[in-house]
Structure formats: structure tokens, C-alpha cells
Amino acid sequence: MKLVWDQSSWVDYVWWQAQGPKVTKRIKALIKDVERHGNEGIGKPEPLQHGFHGYWSRRISDEHRLIYKVSGDETRMAACRYHYA
């Protein structure tokens, strides 16, 4: 499966890497689970509505979410910091 990062989501991911390994490991685990199981699995996957039709979120922490969309053989990362930004 091809992993594609939107520019803002990549900036978020790089920011997390600078903060330390704990959250970065969590994000990597969530991404790996998305690649293996699609829209099911760890992180309480939830479909998003309104302007985010087709996107899903998974919990990184109480405050932060991984926002992504799976289509065909591509997974697009839209955000990995804050809620639905």
C-alpha cells in the first residue's frame, strides 16, 4: 500500500519526531494497523462527516487524532496533530 502525506500532515509528523519517540511510535503503530486492516483496528477508528467525507480518524491521544483516507492501494494522511484540523 502506498502511503501519501499531505504537506500539513508531514509537518505534524516531523513535529512529533522532535518531541520524542513515544507519540511517534504510536503514530507508526496506527499507520501500520491502517495498512493491515483498513478502517478497523486500534485507535477507535471513526468515519468523519461533513467536509471530511471518506476520511477516518484514529486516536493518537485524548487530544490528537490521525486523520486518513484509504482508497484503492493508497493511504492518504491528512493530519496527525489536534482534532480534525
Buried (B, 14 or more C-beta within 10 A) or exposed (E): EEEBBBEBBEBBBEEBEEEEEEBBEBBEBBBEBBBEEEEEBBBEBEEBEEEBEEBBBBBBEEEBBBBBBBEEEEBBBBBBBEEBE
